[in-house]
Amino acid sequence: LERQMDAFDINDAHYDRKILDLQRRYDEQYDTIEEIEVQIGELQSQIRRIQQEKISGDNIYRLLLAFDDVYHSA
């Protein structure tokens, strides 16, 4: 889009409208990038929560195994 904007003839009768249209499209790309970045952040948070839950589950499982070992040795 930047190259298209730079290539426009400043003497073109529709120059201002063309530039505004391309600038609008350019700005929309930034909006899309921002939306994607927010989604990435949300997915990373979900991944961290899932990993933490798995770690907690693994810890509980190890505790139960240790309890079983201690219970049988008594």
C-alpha positions as CSV (number, residue, x, y, z in Angstrom):
1,L,0.0,0.0,0.0
2,E,2.8,2.4,0.8
3,R,4.4,1.8,-2.6
4,Q,1.0,2.4,-4.3
5,M,0.7,5.6,-2.3
6,D,4.2,6.7,-3.3
7,A,3.5,5.9,-7.0
8,F,0.4,8.1,-7.3
9,D,0.7,11.1,-9.6
10,I,0.2,14.2,-7.5
11,N,-1.5,15.9,-10.5
12,D,-4.1,13.2,-10.8
13,A,-7.6,14.7,-10.4
14,H,-8.5,12.0,-7.9
15,Y,-5.2,12.0,-6.0
16,D,-6.7,13.0,-2.7
17,R,-9.4,10.4,-2.8
18,K,-7.0,7.7,-3.8
19,I,-4.6,8.6,-1.0
20,L,-7.4,8.7,1.5
21,D,-8.7,5.3,0.3
22,L,-5.3,3.7,0.6
23,Q,-4.6,5.3,3.9
24,R,-7.9,3.9,5.2
25,R,-6.9,0.4,4.0
26,Y,-3.5,0.9,5.5
27,D,-5.1,1.8,8.9
28,E,-7.4,-1.2,8.7
29,Q,-4.3,-3.4,8.5
30,Y,-3.1,-2.0,11.8
31,D,-6.5,-2.7,13.3
32,T,-6.3,-6.3,12.1
33,I,-2.7,-6.6,13.5
34,E,-4.0,-5.3,16.9
35,E,-6.9,-7.8,16.9
36,I,-4.5,-10.7,16.1
37,E,-2.1,-9.5,18.9
38,V,-4.9,-9.5,21.4
39,Q,-6.0,-13.0,20.3
40,I,-2.4,-14.2,20.6
41,G,-2.2,-12.8,24.1
42,E,-5.4,-14.5,25.1
43,L,-4.2,-17.8,23.7
44,Q,-0.9,-17.5,25.5
45,S,-2.8,-17.0,28.7
46,Q,-4.9,-20.0,28.1
47,I,-1.8,-22.1,27.4
48,R,-0.2,-20.9,30.6
49,R,-3.4,-21.8,32.6
50,I,-3.5,-25.2,31.0
51,Q,0.2,-25.8,31.8
52,Q,-0.3,-24.7,35.4
53,E,-3.3,-27.0,35.8
54,K,-1.3,-29.9,34.4
55,I,1.5,-29.1,36.8
56,S,-1.0,-29.0,39.6
57,G,-2.5,-32.3,38.5
58,D,1.0,-33.9,38.2
59,N,1.8,-32.7,41.7
60,I,-1.4,-34.2,43.1
61,Y,-0.6,-37.4,41.4
62,R,2.9,-37.5,42.9
63,L,1.5,-36.7,46.3
64,L,-1.0,-39.6,46.1
65,L,1.8,-41.9,45.0
66,A,4.0,-40.8,47.9
67,F,1.0,-41.2,50.3
68,D,0.5,-44.7,49.0
69,D,4.2,-45.5,49.6
70,V,4.1,-44.1,53.1
71,Y,0.8,-45.8,53.9
72,H,2.2,-49.3,52.8
73,S,5.4,-48.9,54.6
74,A,3.7,-48.2,58.0
